[in-house]
Amino acid sequence: MKVLIIGSTGFIGRRVVKFCVEEGWDVTAGARDIKKAQKIFNELPVEIAEIDLSTWNFELRNYDAVLNLAALLPKKSREVEKMFSVNSLGVYRLLRKCRKSGVQRVVHSSSMAVFGKPEYLPVDEKHPKNPVTYYGISKLSGELILKNEEWAGIERILLRYSSVYGPEMNENEVVSIFIRKMLNGEEVRVAANTTADFVFVDDIARANVLAVKFEMENEFEDFNIGSGEEISIEELAKVVRKVTNSKGEILISDGKRRRFYFDISKARGMLGYEPRINLENGIEMCLNTLKGGENEI
């Protein structure tokens, strides 16, 4: 099995590369920054390819599968145009290149952001998609491009992720913030009546492997990938405090009721996906990695 992983140097991409290597596959790690990729994967048997979906300046081989985890989340308003170039038009560029080179299957990563405010819970694949952020709009645009009938002949699997956490996560993620504050014995403020679906990064990586192996009957399938559990932000803070053995105080503030979690029954039934890492174990793994000095949180 020859696979290309685009966005390989990202938080999720790194784990997907590792899991694909463990499958014994012929893995190519695609990245915009070649030197960064070489440093990250220097101990793994992978090839490195320079691929930037914001341009046409890349070529593909006849891979059995291409896994696209490339995505941009703008930090400043001037980066919005570049975000659409990768998250939306980048999907179009990739599919054009896949058709030209004879790629059989594309596994594309998307986000819970495409749904916006839930109209019902849990959120399944048929839930209306009404994104409220430019990031969500860009990811939904990418989904629509992927699903378009123009790409008949290419097997396409869409994976939407809930709130992903784990070692090497962005320092601005709520899990990362809570861990740092609790380790320092600082107070943590949480919004009342707010919930989320937290899924450990290794479970996301396993879902990508399952998508490559999946025997498709149709040329397009989409799956929501998360824990399938609704966790309050207050409960998250309590778990982090327990795992870190912190005396940090948890303060509850008023706010609008915001709830979210995925229905993952389709992924369970068709892909054989089953989340393995619960929240407490996942937080422990983040903390152990931090203490080991391997990565920063």
C-alpha positions in Angstrom: 0.0 0.0 0.0 1.5 3.3 -1.1 0.1 6.3 0.8 0.8 10.0 0.7 0.0 12.1 3.8 -0.4 15.8 3.1 -0.1 18.1 6.1 2.1 15.5 7.7 4.0 17.9 10.0 0.9 19.1 11.8 -0.4 17.9 15.2 -2.7 15.2 13.7 -0.5 14.5 10.6 2.4 13.4 12.6 0.4 10.7 14.4 -1.2 9.6 11.1 2.3 9.1 9.6 3.3 7.0 12.6 0.3 4.8 12.4 0.6 4.3 8.6 4.2 3.3 9.1 3.2 0.8 11.7 0.8 -0.8 9.2 3.9 -1.6 7.0 2.8 0.8 4.3 5.0 2.6 1.8 4.6 6.1 3.3 5.4 9.5 1.8 5.1 12.5 4.1 4.0 15.6 2.2 4.7 19.0 3.7 5.3 22.7 2.8 8.5 22.8 4.9 10.8 20.0 3.8 13.4 20.7 6.5 10.8 20.6 9.2 9.5 17.2 7.9 13.0 15.8 7.7 13.6 16.7 11.3 10.3 15.3 12.5 10.5 12.0 10.6 14.3 11.4 10.6 13.9 8.1 12.5 11.0 6.8 10.4 11.2 4.9 7.1 9.3 7.6 5.1 10.0 9.6 1.9 9.5 13.4 2.1 7.7 15.4 -0.6 7.3 19.1 -0.9 3.5 19.8 -1.3 1.8 23.1 -0.8 -1.9 23.0 -1.7 -2.0 26.8 -2.0 -0.1 26.4 -5.3 -0.1 24.1 -8.3 3.6 23.5 -8.0 3.5 19.9 -6.9 3.2 16.5 -8.6 1.8 13.2 -7.3 2.7 9.6 -8.1 0.2 6.7 -8.5 -0.5 6.4 -4.8 -3.1 3.9 -3.6 -4.4 6.6 -1.2 -3.8 10.2 -0.4 -4.7 11.4 3.1 -5.2 15.2 3.2 -4.8 16.7 6.6 -3.5 20.1 5.4 -5.5 23.0 6.8 -5.0 26.6 7.8 -6.7 28.4 10.7 -5.9 32.1 10.3 -4.6 34.0 13.3 -5.0 37.4 11.5 -7.6 38.7 9.1 -5.1 39.1 6.3 -4.5 35.3 6.4 -8.1 34.5 5.5 -7.4 34.5 1.8 -4.6 32.0 2.2 -6.8 29.9 4.4 -9.4 29.6 1.5 -6.6 28.9 -0.9 -5.6 25.8 1.1 -8.9 24.6 2.8 -11.1 25.1 -0.3 -9.2 25.6 -3.6 -6.5 23.3 -2.3 -8.9 20.4 -2.3 -9.7 21.2 -6.0 -6.0 21.3 -6.9 -5.4 18.1 -5.1 -8.2 16.2 -6.8 -7.0 17.5 -10.2 -3.6 16.1 -9.5 -5.0 12.9 -8.1 -7.0 12.3 -11.3 -4.0 13.1 -13.5 -1.7 10.6 -11.6 -4.3 7.8 -11.1 -4.8 8.0 -7.4 -7.5 5.6 -6.3 -8.6 7.0 -3.0 -8.6 10.3 -1.2 -9.2 10.6 2.6 -10.0 14.2 3.4 -10.0 15.7 6.9 -12.7 18.2 7.8 -14.1 19.7 11.0 -17.0 20.0 13.3 -16.9 23.8 12.4 -18.9 23.1 9.3 -22.0 22.5 11.4 -22.1 25.8 13.3 -24.6 25.9 16.2 -26.3 22.5 16.6 -30.0 22.2 15.8 -30.1 18.8 17.6 -27.8 16.5 19.5 -25.9 14.4 19.0 -24.8 15.8 15.6 -24.9 13.2 12.9 -23.7 13.3 9.3 -27.1 14.5 8.0 -27.2 17.5 10.4 -27.6 20.9 8.5 -24.3 22.6 7.9 -24.4 26.3 8.8 -20.9 27.4 9.7 -20.5 30.7 11.6 -16.8 31.2 11.1 -14.7 31.7 8.0 -12.7 28.6 8.9 -16.0 26.6 9.0 -17.0 28.1 5.7 -13.7 27.2 4.1 -13.9 23.6 5.3 -17.5 23.3 4.1 -16.4 24.6 0.7 -13.7 21.9 0.6 -16.3 19.3 1.5 -18.6 20.4 -1.3 -15.7 20.3 -3.8 -14.7 16.8 -2.6 -18.3 15.5 -3.0 -18.8 17.0 -6.5 -19.7 14.5 -9.2 -16.8 15.8 -11.3 -14.5 13.5 -9.4 -16.4 10.3 -10.3 -13.9 7.4 -10.5 -11.9 8.6 -7.4 -13.0 7.0 -4.1 -13.5 9.8 -1.6 -13.8 9.5 2.2 -14.5 12.6 4.3 -13.7 12.5 8.0 -15.0 15.3 10.3 -13.3 15.7 13.6 -14.6 17.0 16.9 -12.3 18.7 19.5 -8.9 16.9 19.1 -6.4 16.9 21.8 -3.1 15.2 22.7 0.7 15.7 22.9 1.9 18.5 20.6 -1.5 20.2 20.5 -1.7 23.9 20.0 -1.0 25.8 23.1 -4.2 27.8 22.7 -6.4 24.8 22.9 -8.6 24.6 26.0 -7.0 21.3 27.1 -3.5 22.7 26.8 -4.5 25.9 28.7 -6.1 23.9 31.5 -3.0 21.7 31.9 -0.6 24.6 32.1 -2.7 26.5 34.6 -3.3 23.5 36.8 0.4 22.6 36.8 1.1 26.1 38.0 -1.6 25.9 40.7 -3.6 28.7 39.0 -7.3 29.2 38.9 -9.3 28.0 35.9 -12.4 29.8 34.7 -15.0 27.7 32.8 -18.3 28.7 31.2 -21.4 27.1 32.7 -23.6 24.9 30.5 -20.9 24.4 27.9 -20.0 21.0 26.5 -17.8 19.5 23.9 -16.7 16.2 22.3 -13.0 15.6 23.1 -11.2 13.0 21.1 -7.6 11.9 21.6 -5.3 12.3 18.6 -4.4 8.6 18.3 -8.1 7.8 17.8 -8.2 10.2 14.9 -5.1 8.6 13.4 -6.7 5.1 13.7 -9.8 6.5 11.9 -7.6 7.5 9.0 -6.0 4.1 8.8 -9.5 2.5 8.9 -10.6 4.8 6.1 -7.7 3.7 3.9 -8.7 0.0 4.5 -12.4 0.5 4.1 -14.1 -1.4 1.3 -16.4 1.1 -0.3 -19.6 0.4 -2.1 -20.1 4.1 -3.1 -17.5 6.5 -4.4 -18.2 9.0 -1.5 -18.8 8.5 2.2 -18.6 10.9 5.1 -18.1 10.1 8.8 -18.1 12.1 12.0 -15.1 11.1 14.1 -15.1 11.9 17.8 -15.5 10.3 21.2 -19.3 10.3 20.9 -19.5 11.6 24.5 -20.7 14.9 25.7 -18.2 16.3 28.3 -18.8 19.6 30.1 -15.9 22.1 30.3 -16.3 22.0 34.1 -15.8 18.2 34.0 -12.7 18.6 31.8 -11.2 21.0 34.3 -11.9 18.6 37.1 -10.2 15.7 35.2 -7.2 17.9 34.5 -7.0 18.9 38.2 -7.2 15.3 39.3 -4.5 14.1 36.8 -2.1 17.0 37.6 -2.8 16.6 41.4 -3.3 20.4 41.4 -4.9 22.7 44.0 -5.9 25.1 41.3 -9.4 26.5 41.8 -12.2 26.0 39.2 -14.4 29.1 38.9 -17.7 28.8 37.1 -18.8 31.8 35.0 -22.2 32.5 33.4 -22.5 32.3 29.7 -24.7 31.2 26.8 -25.6 27.5 26.8 -23.4 25.8 24.2 -23.5 22.1 23.7 -21.9 19.8 21.1 -21.1 16.2 20.6 -21.0 13.8 17.7 -23.1 10.8 16.8 -20.4 8.4 15.7 -22.7 5.4 15.0 -22.1 5.5 11.3 -18.3 5.4 11.7 -18.7 2.5 14.2 -21.0 0.5 12.0 -19.2 1.0 8.6 -15.6 1.8 9.4 -15.3 -0.3 12.6 -14.1 2.9 14.4 -14.1 2.8 18.2 -12.5 5.5 20.3 -10.0 3.8 22.7 -8.6 6.6 24.9 -11.0 8.1 27.4 -10.5 11.7 28.7 -8.6 10.9 31.9 -6.2 8.5 30.2 -5.7 11.0 27.4 -4.8 13.8 29.8 -2.4 11.5 31.6 -0.7 10.7 28.3 -0.4 14.5 27.6 1.1 15.0 31.1 3.5 12.1 30.8 4.8 13.4 27.5 5.3 16.8 28.9 7.2 15.5 32.0 9.3 13.3 29.7 10.5 16.5 27.9 9.6 15.0 24.5 7.1 17.7 23.4 5.7 20.9 24.7 2.0 21.4 25.4 
